[in-house]
Amino acid sequence: MKLFIKKIQIPLSIIVGAYVAYWLITNPFESYTLPIIIMWLPDIIGWNAFFIFLGVLACLITLGLCSSFSEEDKT
């Protein structure tokens, strides 16, 4: 199972990131509640770029999870 996850971690993370960005861009809500720390970001770079940024973030999180699952135990 670890070998399977290790082989699909990069394609899976790209697919997850692309799907998140695509879904957020094509299915907009009426309003978004954002934390105060990042509330200014969509105003500066635009909503589509912000959604692509979230897709890249989802891609990196998926890659990290897959790589942590596929690590060998050193004990």
VMD Tcl script that builds the backbone (N, CA, C; Angstrom):
set m [mol new atoms 225]
animate dup $m
set s [atomselect $m all]
$s set {name element resname resid chain x y z} {
  {N N MET 1 A 0.828 -1.197 0.000}
  {CA C MET 1 A 0.000 0.000 0.000}
  {C C MET 1 A 0.873 1.261 0.000}
  {N N LYS 2 A 1.991 1.222 0.751}
  {CA C LYS 2 A 2.860 2.391 0.809}
  {C C LYS 2 A 3.507 2.658 -0.546}
  {N N LEU 3 A 3.839 1.597 -1.276}
  {CA C LEU 3 A 4.432 1.762 -2.599}
  {C C LEU 3 A 3.420 2.372 -3.572}
  {N N PHE 4 A 2.153 1.949 -3.453}
  {CA C PHE 4 A 1.100 2.497 -4.301}
  {C C PHE 4 A 0.908 3.985 -4.040}
  {N N ILE 5 A 0.871 4.378 -2.773}
  {CA C ILE 5 A 0.710 5.794 -2.422}
  {C C ILE 5 A 1.917 6.596 -2.886}
  {N N LYS 6 A 3.106 6.006 -2.769}
  {CA C LYS 6 A 4.311 6.707 -3.203}
  {C C LYS 6 A 4.301 6.953 -4.709}
  {N N LYS 7 A 3.747 6.008 -5.480}
  {CA C LYS 7 A 3.699 6.166 -6.932}
  {C C LYS 7 A 2.650 7.167 -7.392}
  {N N ILE 8 A 1.535 7.290 -6.663}
  {CA C ILE 8 A 0.470 8.182 -7.121}
  {C C ILE 8 A 0.437 9.519 -6.406}
  {N N GLN 9 A 1.407 9.808 -5.523}
  {CA C GLN 9 A 1.311 11.030 -4.716}
  {C C GLN 9 A 1.377 12.295 -5.559}
  {N N ILE 10 A 2.226 12.337 -6.573}
  {CA C ILE 10 A 2.331 13.557 -7.392}
  {C C ILE 10 A 1.113 13.723 -8.306}
  {N N PRO 11 A 0.700 12.677 -9.066}
  {CA C PRO 11 A -0.506 12.872 -9.885}
  {C C PRO 11 A -1.756 13.157 -9.055}
  {N N LEU 12 A -1.880 12.506 -7.907}
  {CA C LEU 12 A -3.040 12.734 -7.050}
  {C C LEU 12 A -3.068 14.157 -6.522}
  {N N SER 13 A -1.916 14.678 -6.112}
  {CA C SER 13 A -1.887 16.041 -5.583}
  {C C SER 13 A -2.191 17.064 -6.676}
  {N N ILE 14 A -1.726 16.817 -7.906}
  {CA C ILE 14 A -2.047 17.727 -9.013}
  {C C ILE 14 A -3.534 17.691 -9.325}
  {N N ILE 15 A -4.121 16.505 -9.328}
  {CA C ILE 15 A -5.558 16.380 -9.608}
  {C C ILE 15 A -6.378 17.067 -8.524}
  {N N VAL 16 A -6.002 16.884 -7.261}
  {CA C VAL 16 A -6.735 17.525 -6.160}
  {C C VAL 16 A -6.627 19.042 -6.255}
  {N N GLY 17 A -5.432 19.554 -6.500}
  {CA C GLY 17 A -5.257 21.002 -6.610}
  {C C GLY 17 A -6.016 21.599 -7.775}
  {N N ALA 18 A -5.982 20.924 -8.924}
  {CA C ALA 18 A -6.720 21.418 -10.091}
  {C C ALA 18 A -8.219 21.366 -9.855}
  {N N TYR 19 A -8.702 20.319 -9.212}
  {CA C TYR 19 A -10.134 20.207 -8.947}
  {C C TYR 19 A -10.606 21.275 -7.965}
  {N N VAL 20 A -9.818 21.536 -6.932}
  {CA C VAL 20 A -10.206 22.568 -5.956}
  {C C VAL 20 A -10.278 23.937 -6.631}
  {N N ALA 21 A -9.268 24.272 -7.424}
  {CA C ALA 21 A -9.274 25.569 -8.112}
  {C C ALA 21 A -10.434 25.651 -9.098}
  {N N TYR 22 A -10.655 24.580 -9.871}
  {CA C TYR 22 A -11.747 24.565 -10.843}
  {C C TYR 22 A -13.101 24.702 -10.154}
  {N N TRP 23 A -13.293 23.962 -9.062}
  {CA C TRP 23 A -14.570 23.995 -8.374}
  {C C TRP 23 A -14.844 25.366 -7.766}
  {N N LEU 24 A -13.828 25.997 -7.181}
  {CA C LEU 24 A -14.038 27.309 -6.579}
  {C C LEU 24 A -14.297 28.389 -7.633}
  {N N ILE 25 A -13.656 28.273 -8.794}
  {CA C ILE 25 A -13.848 29.280 -9.843}
  {C C ILE 25 A -15.201 29.122 -10.517}
  {N N THR 26 A -15.640 27.890 -10.763}
  {CA C THR 26 A -16.878 27.682 -11.517}
  {C C THR 26 A -18.131 27.671 -10.661}
  {N N ASN 27 A -18.018 27.509 -9.354}
  {CA C ASN 27 A -19.184 27.478 -8.470}
  {C C ASN 27 A -19.058 28.535 -7.382}
  {N N PRO 28 A -19.186 29.803 -7.748}
  {CA C PRO 28 A -19.013 30.853 -6.732}
  {C C PRO 28 A -20.215 30.936 -5.787}
  {N N PHE 29 A -19.927 31.270 -4.543}
  {CA C PHE 29 A -20.976 31.539 -3.570}
  {C C PHE 29 A -21.352 33.014 -3.648}
  {N N GLU 30 A -22.415 33.382 -2.957}
  {CA C GLU 30 A -22.819 34.787 -2.917}
  {C C GLU 30 A -21.808 35.624 -2.135}
  {N N SER 31 A -21.282 35.059 -1.078}
  {CA C SER 31 A -20.282 35.772 -0.287}
  {C C SER 31 A -19.377 34.745 0.379}
  {N N TYR 32 A -18.182 35.176 0.701}
  {CA C TYR 32 A -17.201 34.340 1.377}
  {C C TYR 32 A -16.805 35.000 2.685}
  {N N THR 33 A -16.752 34.215 3.752}
  {CA C THR 33 A -16.289 34.704 5.040}
  {C C THR 33 A -14.824 34.335 5.169}
  {N N LEU 34 A -13.977 35.343 5.209}
  {CA C LEU 34 A -12.534 35.125 5.292}
  {C C LEU 34 A -12.005 35.633 6.622}
  {N N PRO 35 A -10.953 35.005 7.132}
  {CA C PRO 35 A -10.316 35.537 8.338}
  {C C PRO 35 A -9.705 36.910 8.065}
  {N N ILE 36 A -9.583 37.715 9.086}
  {CA C ILE 36 A -9.071 39.075 8.928}
  {C C ILE 36 A -7.644 39.071 8.378}
  {N N ILE 37 A -6.876 38.039 8.715}
  {CA C ILE 37 A -5.478 37.984 8.268}
  {C C ILE 37 A -5.363 37.939 6.747}
  {N N ILE 38 A -6.273 37.227 6.065}
  {CA C ILE 38 A -6.180 37.109 4.600}
  {C C ILE 38 A -7.307 37.834 3.871}
  {N N MET 39 A -8.054 38.674 4.546}
  {CA C MET 39 A -9.177 39.368 3.915}
  {C C MET 39 A -8.724 40.297 2.779}
  {N N TRP 40 A -7.530 40.846 2.864}
  {CA C TRP 40 A -7.018 41.787 1.869}
  {C C TRP 40 A -6.503 41.090 0.619}
  {N N LEU 41 A -6.198 39.804 0.690}
  {CA C LEU 41 A -5.552 39.104 -0.422}
  {C C LEU 41 A -6.401 39.055 -1.692}
  {N N PRO 42 A -7.692 38.704 -1.642}
  {CA C PRO 42 A -8.478 38.712 -2.890}
  {C C PRO 42 A -8.636 40.101 -3.501}
  {N N ASP 43 A -8.598 41.139 -2.684}
  {CA C ASP 43 A -8.700 42.499 -3.223}
  {C C ASP 43 A -7.464 42.880 -4.025}
  {N N ILE 44 A -6.308 42.348 -3.651}
  {CA C ILE 44 A -5.060 42.700 -4.332}
  {C C ILE 44 A -4.835 41.844 -5.572}
  {N N ILE 45 A -4.976 40.515 -5.442}
  {CA C ILE 45 A -4.652 39.641 -6.578}
  {C C ILE 45 A -5.871 39.207 -7.374}
  {N N GLY 46 A -7.063 39.432 -6.890}
  {CA C GLY 46 A -8.277 39.024 -7.584}
  {C C GLY 46 A -8.787 37.685 -7.070}
  {N N TRP 47 A -10.080 37.454 -7.287}
  {CA C TRP 47 A -10.684 36.237 -6.758}
  {C C TRP 47 A -10.207 34.983 -7.482}
  {N N ASN 48 A -10.062 35.040 -8.817}
  {CA C ASN 48 A -9.613 33.850 -9.545}
  {C C ASN 48 A -8.199 33.451 -9.129}
  {N N ALA 49 A -7.307 34.416 -8.993}
  {CA C ALA 49 A -5.946 34.106 -8.550}
  {C C ALA 49 A -5.954 33.594 -7.111}
  {N N PHE 50 A -6.835 34.117 -6.283}
  {CA C PHE 50 A -6.956 33.620 -4.910}
  {C C PHE 50 A -7.423 32.173 -4.896}
  {N N PHE 51 A -8.372 31.822 -5.763}
  {CA C PHE 51 A -8.844 30.448 -5.833}
  {C C PHE 51 A -7.763 29.521 -6.381}
  {N N ILE 52 A -6.954 29.994 -7.315}
  {CA C ILE 52 A -5.825 29.197 -7.807}
  {C C ILE 52 A -4.806 29.006 -6.695}
  {N N PHE 53 A -4.572 30.041 -5.901}
  {CA C PHE 53 A -3.685 29.929 -4.742}
  {C C PHE 53 A -4.203 28.875 -3.764}
  {N N LEU 54 A -5.506 28.832 -3.524}
  {CA C LEU 54 A -6.081 27.812 -2.652}
  {C C LEU 54 A -5.930 26.422 -3.252}
  {N N GLY 55 A -6.024 26.317 -4.589}
  {CA C GLY 55 A -5.802 25.039 -5.253}
  {C C GLY 55 A -4.372 24.563 -5.093}
  {N N VAL 56 A -3.412 25.474 -5.212}
  {CA C VAL 56 A -2.001 25.116 -5.010}
  {C C VAL 56 A -1.776 24.699 -3.558}
  {N N LEU 57 A -2.409 25.394 -2.633}
  {CA C LEU 57 A -2.300 25.034 -1.226}
  {C C LEU 57 A -2.880 23.637 -0.972}
  {N N ALA 58 A -4.020 23.327 -1.585}
  {CA C ALA 58 A -4.603 21.988 -1.453}
  {C C ALA 58 A -3.685 20.937 -2.070}
  {N N CYS 59 A -3.030 21.279 -3.177}
  {CA C CYS 59 A -2.075 20.376 -3.818}
  {C C CYS 59 A -0.917 20.063 -2.889}
  {N N LEU 60 A -0.363 21.073 -2.248}
  {CA C LEU 60 A 0.765 20.875 -1.336}
  {C C LEU 60 A 0.364 20.085 -0.095}
  {N N ILE 61 A -0.830 20.331 0.411}
  {CA C ILE 61 A -1.309 19.577 1.570}
  {C C ILE 61 A -1.496 18.110 1.209}
  {N N THR 62 A -2.061 17.837 0.034}
  {CA C THR 62 A -2.239 16.457 -0.414}
  {C C THR 62 A -0.899 15.768 -0.612}
  {N N LEU 63 A 0.061 16.472 -1.193}
  {CA C LEU 63 A 1.391 15.906 -1.387}
  {C C LEU 63 A 2.053 15.594 -0.045}
  {N N GLY 64 A 1.904 16.469 0.915}
  {CA C GLY 64 A 2.465 16.225 2.243}
  {C C GLY 64 A 1.820 15.049 2.943}
  {N N LEU 65 A 0.507 14.936 2.830}
  {CA C LEU 65 A -0.172 13.798 3.442}
  {C C LEU 65 A 0.242 12.482 2.794}
  {N N CYS 66 A 0.297 12.462 1.473}
  {CA C CYS 66 A 0.701 11.235 0.781}
  {C C CYS 66 A 2.139 10.856 1.100}
  {N N SER 67 A 3.023 11.836 1.165}
  {CA C SER 67 A 4.414 11.506 1.466}
  {C C SER 67 A 4.578 11.067 2.912}
  {N N SER 68 A 3.763 11.594 3.819}
  {CA C SER 68 A 3.859 11.132 5.207}
  {C C SER 68 A 3.300 9.721 5.359}
  {N N PHE 69 A 2.294 9.352 4.562}
  {CA C PHE 69 A 1.766 7.997 4.609}
  {C C PHE 69 A 2.728 6.986 3.986}
  {N N SER 70 A 3.504 7.414 2.997}
  {CA C SER 70 A 4.362 6.480 2.290}
  {C C SER 70 A 5.771 6.374 2.858}
  {N N GLU 71 A 6.066 7.087 3.952}
  {CA C GLU 71 A 7.407 7.014 4.553}
  {C C GLU 71 A 7.620 5.655 5.194}
  {N N GLU 72 A 8.842 5.213 5.125}
  {CA C GLU 72 A 9.225 3.954 5.764}
  {C C GLU 72 A 9.546 4.226 7.231}
  {N N ASP 73 A 9.191 3.298 8.087}
  {CA C ASP 73 A 9.538 3.414 9.508}
  {C C ASP 73 A 11.010 3.062 9.695}
  {N N LYS 74 A 11.735 3.896 10.409}
  {CA C LYS 74 A 13.166 3.708 10.609}
  {C C LYS 74 A 13.480 2.844 11.825}
  {N N THR 75 A 12.472 2.397 12.564}
  {CA C THR 75 A 12.747 1.620 13.777}
  {C C THR 75 A 12.920 0.156 13.510}
}
mol reanalyze $m
mol bondsrecalc $m
mol representation Tube
mol addrep $m
